[in-house]
Amino acid sequence: MLTTPDLTESGLPTQEVLHRFHDQGFVHLRSVLSPEEVAGFRAAAEKLLAEEGPEIWGASADETQVHYVEAAWRKHPDLRRLALHPVVTRAAEHLAGGPLRLYGTDVLKKEPDVHLPTVVHDDEPGLPLAGLTRTLTAWIPLVDVPADRGCLIYVPGSHRRPLAHRQVHLAGFQDYRPMEEIWPDFPFSPRVAVPMRAGDVVFHDFRTVHMAGANTDGERRLAFASVYMDSDATYRPGVQDHPVAHLAPGAPVDGDRFPLIAAGPGATP
Ligand SMILES: O=C(O)CCC(=O)C(=O)O
């Protein structure tokens, strides 16, 4: 039985949550997963990290922001269950307002003291996809993430900034430009830190500017992120496109590797 105040009895985000997501570009849902579920998902994530030897998000090993394991949902059955969790996917589709597919999932680990803050970014330019209007990410902490454990920090309303202040696509990392260059108002924009308990979920729109602080509280930060894309997205060659590079440019990104997430109207949470 769900006890979250942010979902209705049938497991959908309340009107207030929906409004906040559209207005701010992110929304924090409390107590979506039970402690038992979180314990199982955390064990799976830890196993995967130990087995896989994580990849580095950062310019070099000395400048690591996050260690990650990509395609986690295809590497462990419990993480597949998390990526396709009916409560999470129904909430995602309701917030997005249209059909979605699973694009990718990462286990994300930020070690205390050694890992740097996560760079200011939005997700749009790093996705090798075209036709996106409602793509969003579910970021799910698998341990408590208080403010000083590298919690996510959002710029409310930044998903609504005009095209002139967005970088829509990165054909290569040489095209990368820092946020303050793309969006001169960024340094003056208010931001909101979102400390979270294990079992909460934060959703953010693919255009919402976000970052994460350094982890200074002595405990590892462990999280799982799923990107749910527009169901009719197509391949646009760009950075980090190895999951889709077998496709012809312009081809639909679909099939078993990118499943529709619809739980269906009768699905129980
Ligand atoms: O975990 C982090 O520090 C960053 C995650 C992130 O930016 C994302 O999932 O979009």
The ligand as a Tripos MOL2 file, in Angstrom:
@<TRIPOS>MOLECULE
LIG
   10     9     1     0     0
SMALL
NO_CHARGES

@<TRIPOS>ATOM
      1 O1         23.8020   11.9510  -10.0870 O.co2     1 LIG1
      2 C1         24.2560   13.0440  -10.4290 C.2       1 LIG1
      3 O2         25.1000   13.6620   -9.7480 O.co2     1 LIG1
      4 C2         23.7570   13.6810  -11.6930 C.3       1 LIG1
      5 C3         22.6360   12.9440  -12.3330 C.3       1 LIG1
      6 C4         22.0250   13.6710  -13.4860 C.2       1 LIG1
      7 O3         22.4270   14.7450  -13.8390 O.2       1 LIG1
      8 C5         20.9070   13.0680  -14.1970 C.2       1 LIG1
      9 O4         20.5170   11.9290  -13.8680 O.co2     1 LIG1
     10 O5         20.3640   13.7430  -15.1110 O.co2     1 LIG1
@<TRIPOS>BOND
     1     1     2 2
     2     2     3 1
     3     2     4 1
     4     4     5 1
     5     5     6 1
     6     6     7 2
     7     6     8 1
     8     8     9 2
     9     8    10 1
@<TRIPOS>SUBSTRUCTURE
     1 LIG1         1 GROUP 0 **** ****
